[in-house]
Amino acid sequence: MQPFLIPLLKNKILWVSITGWAVAQTIKVITGIIREKRFDFRWFIGTGGMPSSHASGATALAVACGFGAGFDSGLFALSVMFAIVTMFDAQGVRRETGKQAEILNKVMEDIYWKGKIEEGRLQELVGHTPIEVFIGGMIGFAVALVAYC
């Protein structure tokens, strides 16, 4: 095995962060299956929806950094700020982008039916509501807590 792979595989902070993201994405897929009564692989790799995997992964990263490097470390401070920016972006800019896409899709549909354009639809679900971000953050916190306690 390559020398860099062993430390990578032993990096608990990395694996806790990935697990936080994966748990949120899995919950999103399960709720999609229950709600739609079908499976769509795009739910596992897509953005938006309940819960926010961005918030979950970023929160798991911050809490794991706190446990791993100390809650008074620069690494913890950096990861907390990263998590805050990620969560505000998920519910702010990305959510507004989704709203704009929805409006543009309606305009495009109107123009299309008049025979003047043949463009594809824009992705509308790219951001999160504040509750989706909050729940995602709680999932990430719980994953890190379980991993370290």
Secondary structure, DSSP 8 states (H G I E B T S, - for coil): --TTHHHHHT-HHHHHHHHHHHHHHHHHHHHHHHHHSS--THHHH---SSS-HHHHHHHHHHHHHHHHH-TTSHHHHHHHHHHHHHHHHHHTHHHHHHHHHHHHHHHHHHHHHTTS----------S--HHHHHHHHHHHHHHHHHHH-
